[in-house]
């Protein structure tokens, strides 16, 4: 198969250490590679090296003449903000009139209608940005795509579109993503950047991660056995050296030196053990003795002050300990609801149509990560989250917290503006944990987290003592951490008690025959209402699959409440169907 890129002993040195060392690999036509790693491990940097926008500190990088590479970065150039989508798509080929004819057919391929093509770039959703970035690359007719987290900020329909696009793509690609389900479905090979090394597996993401864990366990066992032998030899060498000096015996001294040389050789050859994750995500919270933390009565939600009303929220409420997912398509107003609530809370007031408990300590995770002062250093950025005044003790506590979160002391003077998106997310989570809130408003908190971070966030939310309202499109996170579901559908905010019903509601186009759940009335399962045997059978099969998938998980990741609801609905369906 044709080789597109080959590297040998690539090194990249940063201001305080090597980001990676001795990377050697070959990329061939048709390769479908998922690039995985912790935030800060160098994934985006490696794509930049392959694309030629960065230079390695040492090593060789060779592009074959057959290589037609396009780097699809995370963000659109700022200069395109005022252009329409159609104009931005044309920009890369402005000097090639013969390629203009391809734009209209490409718009159809990208799933962009004529009206959307005339919308300004600055008004597009995250999914539309991703399609525009891909379209600009495809006009160059590449045979290799370098995709840097294209699934970030996508709603479920856009994510499914991206998945189908990559499945149909005939060229090679390297896909950086933290979405394991996407990687499992589209990538055949996994590269894992960790410990300044590259681990390659001819496996999709999930099996590759399991293989790496098995390799880690084997390496740890070898390292332990080798360490025992090293300790035994070192003790013997020390004892012989003492005897040699005590009895003035050159033979014993010489044997001790030989043994010590062997200790040094074995130490240098000892099995490598991973340093592991740079930090562990945690969220401390506390429960408030109250009937309600937040109540939506008839709250008009707008995208911006003075803008038209997107929907009216309520009547719904959130009690202490409630763990609620707010679901809906991009642009429907989910984030607008959280932003409007937070603006009132920050101003210590409340607009008509909603209220919150005056004694509740409420925190907010903004998906744009703008809560952290750009010019502040890392320690100063945490100060607003600390309840007590500035003292030597609180300064020491923040410094220790930063170190435990993977920010070494040498970086504490660094400004927030210099941090990557993943590092900002880590810092914001640290601040939220230090404050120990009763209620959290979380707007897409998993966007900048790696796979381990997402798993830890799910566990942290399950264990969180307070309540939270979560906006997310991450199905695994939603199902693992939430017990109730608010669905924004056709301008109405509705409540559901199981994820399966909530997803089905989102997928409905008309939805007139589906029941709307209210707080006072438990929902009739959507498929149980007598509207056709075919639909009831489809629902029964979907529930059986959900239950089977959940039972395959580890016990601590299963959802007993959801399993009970699914079984109850399955029993009702079986009665209706006479099975």
ChimeraX attribute file (.defattr): number of C-alpha atoms within 10 A of each C-alpha:
attribute: neighborCount
match mode: 1-to-1
recipient: residues
	/A:1	8
	/A:2	11
	/A:3	17
	/A:4	22
	/A:5	20
	/A:6	16
	/A:7	17
	/A:8	15
	/A:9	15
	/A:10	20
	/A:11	20
	/A:12	22
	/A:13	13
	/A:14	9
	/A:15	6
	/A:16	8
	/A:17	9
	/A:18	13
	/A:19	21
	/A:20	23
	/A:21	18
	/A:22	16
	/A:23	19
	/A:24	16
	/A:25	14
	/A:26	13
	/A:27	20
	/A:28	18
	/A:29	18
	/A:30	17
	/A:31	20
	/A:32	26
	/A:33	26
	/A:34	28
	/A:35	28
	/A:36	27
	/A:37	22
	/A:38	22
	/A:39	22
	/A:40	18
	/A:41	19
	/A:42	18
	/A:43	23
	/A:44	19
	/A:45	19
	/A:46	22
	/A:47	22
	/A:48	18
	/A:49	15
	/A:50	21
	/A:51	17
	/A:52	13
	/A:53	11
	/A:54	13
	/A:55	17
	/A:56	19
	/A:57	13
	/A:58	14
	/A:59	16
	/A:60	14
	/A:61	19
	/A:62	13
	/A:63	17
	/A:64	12
	/A:65	9
	/A:66	12
	/A:67	16
	/A:68	15
	/A:69	21
	/A:70	21
	/A:71	22
	/A:72	23
	/A:73	18
	/A:74	16
	/A:75	13
	/A:76	16
	/A:77	10
	/A:78	9
	/A:79	8
	/A:80	16
	/A:81	15
	/A:82	14
	/A:83	16
	/A:84	19
	/A:85	28
	/A:86	20
	/A:87	18
	/A:88	24
	/A:89	26
	/A:90	20
	/A:91	14
	/A:92	13
	/A:93	16
	/A:94	13
	/A:95	10
	/A:96	10
	/A:97	9
	/A:98	9
	/A:99	13
	/A:100	15
	/A:101	9
	/A:102	11
	/A:103	18
	/A:104	14
	/A:105	10
	/A:106	16
	/A:107	20
	/A:108	11
	/A:109	12
	/A:110	17
	/A:111	13
	/A:112	17
	/A:113	11
	/A:114	13
	/A:115	8
	/A:116	16
	/A:117	20
	/A:118	13
	/A:119	16
	/A:120	17
	/A:121	23
	/A:122	15
	/A:123	13
	/A:124	18
	/A:125	14
	/A:126	19
	/A:127	22
	/A:128	20
	/A:129	21
	/A:130	26
	/A:131	22
	/A:132	23
	/A:133	22
	/A:134	22
	/A:135	20
	/A:136	20
	/A:137	19
	/A:138	16
	/A:139	18
	/A:140	14
	/A:141	12
	/A:142	15
	/A:143	19
	/A:144	25
	/A:145	22
	/A:146	22
	/A:147	23
	/A:148	22
	/A:149	22
	/A:150	23
	/A:151	25
	/A:152	19
	/A:153	22
	/A:154	24
	/A:155	20
	/A:156	19
	/A:157	14
	/A:158	20
	/A:159	20
	/A:160	13
	/A:161	16
	/A:162	22
	/A:163	17
	/A:164	14
	/A:165	15
	/A:166	18
	/A:167	13
	/A:168	10
	/A:169	15
	/A:170	14
	/A:171	17
	/A:172	21
	/A:173	25
	/A:174	22
	/A:175	28
	/A:176	22
	/A:177	23
	/A:178	27
	/A:179	21
	/A:180	16
	/A:181	16
	/A:182	20
	/A:183	24
	/A:184	18
	/A:185	14
	/A:186	22
	/A:187	22
	/A:188	16
	/A:189	20
	/A:190	27
	/A:191	25
	/A:192	21
	/A:193	22
	/A:194	21
	/A:195	20
	/A:196	17
	/A:197	17
	/A:198	20
	/A:199	16
	/A:200	17
	/A:201	18
	/A:202	13
	/A:203	18
	/A:204	22
	/A:205	29
	/A:206	14
	/A:207	14
	/A:208	20
	/A:209	17
	/A:210	11
	/A:211	14
	/A:212	16
	/A:213	12
	/A:214	12
	/A:215	13
	/A:216	16
	/A:217	14
	/A:218	14
	/A:219	17
	/A:220	16
	/A:221	14
	/A:222	16
	/A:223	17
	/A:224	15
	/A:225	13
	/A:226	17
	/A:227	17
	/A:228	12
	/A:229	14
	/A:230	21
	/A:231	12
	/A:232	12
	/A:233	18
	/A:234	19
	/A:235	15
	/A:236	16
	/A:237	24
	/A:238	16
	/A:239	14
	/A:240	21
	/A:241	23
	/A:242	16
	/A:243	16
	/A:244	18
	/A:245	12
	/A:246	9
	/A:247	10
	/A:248	12
	/A:249	14
	/A:250	13
	/A:251	11
	/A:252	19
	/A:253	21
	/A:254	15
	/A:255	16
	/A:256	24
	/A:257	15
	/A:258	12
	/A:259	21
	/A:260	20
	/A:261	14
	/A:262	16
	/A:263	20
	/A:264	13
	/A:265	12
	/A:266	16
	/A:267	15
	/A:268	10
	/A:269	11
	/A:270	17
	/A:271	18
	/A:272	13
	/A:273	17
	/A:274	12
	/A:275	8
	/A:276	10
	/A:277	14
	/A:278	14
	/A:279	16
	/A:280	13
	/A:281	20
	/A:282	21
	/A:283	22
	/A:284	19
	/A:285	23
	/A:286	16
	/A:287	17
	/A:288	21
	/A:289	12
	/A:290	11
	/A:291	11
	/A:292	17
	/A:293	26
	/A:294	21
	/A:295	19
	/A:296	19
	/A:297	16
	/A:298	15
	/A:299	21
	/A:300	19
	/A:301	24
	/A:302	18
	/A:303	18
	/A:304	11
	/A:305	9
	/A:306	7
	/A:307	9
	/A:308	11
	/A:309	15
	/A:310	19
	/A:311	21
	/A:312	18
	/A:313	21
	/A:314	20
	/A:315	17
	/A:316	18
	/A:317	17
	/A:318	20
	/A:319	19
	/A:320	21
	/A:321	18
	/A:322	20
	/A:323	24
	/A:324	22
	/A:325	27
	/A:326	26
	/A:327	26
	/A:328	25
	/A:329	17
	/A:330	18
	/A:331	14
	/A:332	18
	/A:333	20
	/A:334	25
	/A:335	23
	/A:336	17
	/A:337	22
	/A:338	21
	/A:339	21
	/A:340	19
	/A:341	23
	/A:342	20
	/A:343	13
	/A:344	15
	/A:345	19
	/A:346	12
	/A:347	8
	/A:348	9
	/A:349	14
	/A:350	16
	/A:351	13
	/A:352	11
	/A:353	16
	/A:354	20
	/A:355	20
	/A:356	19
	/A:357	14
	/A:358	12
	/A:359	11
	/A:360	19
	/A:361	18
	/A:362	23
	/A:363	22
	/A:364	22
	/A:365	22
	/A:366	20
	/A:367	18
	/A:368	13
	/A:369	17
	/A:370	11
	/A:371	14
	/A:372	21
	/A:373	16
	/A:374	14
	/A:375	13
	/A:376	16
	/A:377	18
	/A:378	25
	/A:379	22
	/A:380	18
	/A:381	20
	/A:382	24
	/A:383	19
	/A:384	14
	/A:385	18
	/A:386	18
	/A:387	11
	/A:388	10
	/A:389	11
	/A:390	10
	/A:391	9
	/A:392	8
	/A:393	10
	/A:394	15
	/A:395	17
	/A:396	12
	/A:397	14
	/A:398	21
	/A:399	19
	/A:400	15
	/A:401	19
	/A:402	23
	/A:403	16
	/A:404	15
	/A:405	19
	/A:406	16
	/A:407	19
	/A:408	12
	/A:409	12
	/A:410	9
	/A:411	15
	/A:412	16
	/A:413	12
	/A:414	15
	/A:415	17
	/A:416	21
	/A:417	15
	/A:418	12
	/A:419	15
	/A:420	13
	/A:421	17
	/A:422	19
	/A:423	19
	/A:424	21
	/A:425	23
	/A:426	22
	/A:427	25
	/A:428	23
	/A:429	19
	/A:430	22
	/A:431	23
	/A:432	22
	/A:433	19
	/A:434	21
	/A:435	21
	/A:436	23
	/A:437	25
	/A:438	24
	/A:439	29
	/A:440	21
	/A:441	22
	/A:442	21
	/A:443	24
	/A:444	19
	/A:445	22
	/A:446	25
	/A:447	23
	/A:448	23
	/A:449	23
	/A:450	20
	/A:451	18
	/A:452	17
	/A:453	22
	/A:454	21
	/A:455	17
	/A:456	18
	/A:457	23
	/A:458	23
	/A:459	19
	/A:460	17
	/A:461	23
	/A:462	17
	/A:463	14
	/A:464	25
	/A:465	22
	/A:466	25
	/A:467	26
	/A:468	27
	/A:469	23
	/A:470	28
	/A:471	23
	/A:472	24
	/A:473	23
	/A:474	18
	/A:475	12
	/A:476	15
	/A:477	21
	/A:478	23
	/A:479	21
	/A:480	19
	/A:481	22
	/A:482	23
	/A:483	19
	/A:484	21
	/A:485	25
	/A:486	24
	/A:487	24
	/A:488	22
	/A:489	21
	/A:490	15
	/A:491	14
	/A:492	16
	/A:493	23
	/A:494	23
	/A:495	25
	/A:496	24
	/A:497	20
	/A:498	21
	/A:499	23
	/A:500	19
	/A:501	22
	/A:502	24
	/A:503	16
	/A:504	14
	/A:505	22
	/A:506	17
	/A:507	13
	/A:508	13
	/A:509	9
	/A:510	10
	/A:511	15
	/A:512	8
	/A:513	12
	/A:514	18
	/A:515	15
	/A:516	18
	/A:517	17
	/A:518	15
	/A:519	13
	/A:520	7
	/A:521	8
	/A:522	12
	/A:523	17
	/A:524	14
	/A:525	23
	/A:526	22
	/A:527	25
	/A:528	22
	/A:529	15
	/A:530	12
	/A:531	12
	/A:532	10
	/A:533	14
	/A:534	10
	/A:535	15
	/A:536	21
	/A:537	15
	/A:538	12
	/A:539	22
	/A:540	23
	/A:541	13
	/A:542	15
	/A:543	20
	/A:544	15
	/A:545	12
	/A:546	16
	/A:547	19
	/A:548	12
	/A:549	11
	/A:550	19
	/A:551	15
	/A:552	10
	/A:553	11
	/A:554	8
	/A:555	10
	/A:556	9
	/A:557	18
	/A:558	17
	/A:559	18
	/A:560	14
	/A:561	11
	/A:562	19
	/A:563	18
	/A:564	13
	/A:565	16
	/A:566	23
	/A:567	15
	/A:568	13
	/A:569	20
	/A:570	22
	/A:571	14
	/A:572	16
	/A:573	22
	/A:574	15
	/A:575	11
	/A:576	14
	/A:577	13
	/A:578	7
	/A:579	7
